[in-house]
Amino acid sequence: MNDLTREPEPLRRAMTEAVERVISSGSYVLDREVERFERSWAERCGVRFGVGVGNGMDALEIALQALGIGPGDEVIVPAMTAFASVLAVIRAGATPVLADIDEETALLSLESVRRVISGRSRALMVVHLYGRLERMNAWVSFCHDHGLVLIEDCAQAHLASRNGAVAGSFGRVGAFSFYPTKNLGALGDAGMLITDDETIARKARQWRDYGRSVSGGSGLHLVAGLNSRLDELQAALLSARLPWLEGFNAARRAIAMLYAQGIHHPGVRLPPMPEESDSHVHHLFVVNSPQRDALQTHLNHCGVKTGSHYPLPVHWHPACGNPPRDPLGLRRAERHAESCLSLPCHPFLEGYEVERVVDSINRFIFTRGATP
Ligand SMILES: *Cc1c(COP(=O)(O)O)cnc(C)c1O
C-alpha cells in the first residue's frame, strides 16, 4: 500500500540536512522552522495564515475552538470519513450531525445536508475524501445562504485544486494532517490549520499552546487550551519534502489513470475520474465491489496488498454514541463502507506493479453463493 523506504536519494539527503540544521539550532519546538513552514504552506494554499499543530485531528478541533463552536452547537459531517473528523467535533464539545454521501464520489450529499440542517447548525465540515475536490463553489454559497461556517478537512487533499483555487482556501478554515502516509507527510505526527482570518489564526496559536496569550508576553492563560505544538524537526522535514509534493501528486495521477484505463471487471466499480485532473490528488484509489472481502483475499494471494478506507461508517463506532443523522438514513455511506477497497496508489509504485494489480483484478472470479 505504501513503501516509504523507496523514497529517492536526493530527498533523503535533503531530509538529513534538515535534521542536522535543527540539531545545530538547538531549538526544537515552535521556532523558526515552524514559522517558515507555516508561511510556505499557507502561501502554497493561497491563504494568509498557517498555524502548525500536533496532528490533523487537533487542527480540526482547534479550528472549532477558535471559531467558538462547542457545546450546544451542531456540526454537519459526512458519515463516511476518517473517524478523526468526527472525533474532533466531539472533543470540541459540539454535536456531530451525520449526513449521507453521494454514491459515485463518496463525498457529502447536498440533499442529505439539506435534511439535517437545523437551528443549532453552526458549521459544515466538507471532507475531500481520497483527495477529491468537488462542488466547492456550491458548498461556499450553500454555507453563505444558511449562515454556516465552512470547514475543510484537507487531510487527504494536499494541493488538490479547482480553477487554480487550492483545497483549504475555500472555507473559513482548512485543516491538514501531515501523517507519514498522507500526500505530504512528516516523519511522525504533524498538522496545520490555514485561514485568511487573522483572529482565528491568533486564537488557534493560543489553543495549541495551553491557551496562553500570544500577544504581549503577559503569560496569561486565556482559555483552557491543548498542548498541540509542532516540532521544529517535523517542520524542517516538511519544508524539505514540500518541493517534491507536486511531482508525487502527478505520479499518483498517472497510476490512477492506468487503473481507470486498465481495470475492466463486471463486479468492480471504478471511481469516476475528475473533470479537471488537478482537482484530485488520489491520496487513495478506491474501488467498490459487492464481494469486497473475496476480492481482497484474491489480491492478497496475488501478492497485492490492499486496504479499506473505511470499513465502517462513522455511526457504527461505539465511541460516537448515537449521533443525530439524516432522517432517511445513511444507507449510501453504509454500502460504501461495506464494499470499498483501496488499491496501492503511492508515488513509488513501478509500472509492472501497477500492471500486476490491474491483471490480478481482471482475473478475479466471483465466488459462488455471494450475493452481489
Ligand atoms: C488522517 C486524517 C485525519 C486525521 O489526521 P491525523 O494527523 O491522523 O490526526 C482527519 N481526517 C481525514 C480525512 C484523514 O484522512
The ligand as an ORCA input file, in Angstrom:
! r2SCAN-3c Opt
* xyz 0 1
  C      -5.664     11.363      8.517
  C      -6.950     12.054      8.586
  C      -7.324     12.837      9.700
  C      -6.549     12.873     10.974
  O      -5.232     13.268     10.852
  P      -4.182     12.833     11.988
  O      -2.971     13.604     11.651
  O      -4.009     11.358     11.873
  O      -4.779     13.231     13.299
  C      -8.516     13.533      9.636
  N      -9.311     13.466      8.565
  C      -9.008     12.719      7.491
  C      -9.927     12.702      6.319
  C      -7.827     11.971      7.478
  O      -7.535     11.216      6.413
*
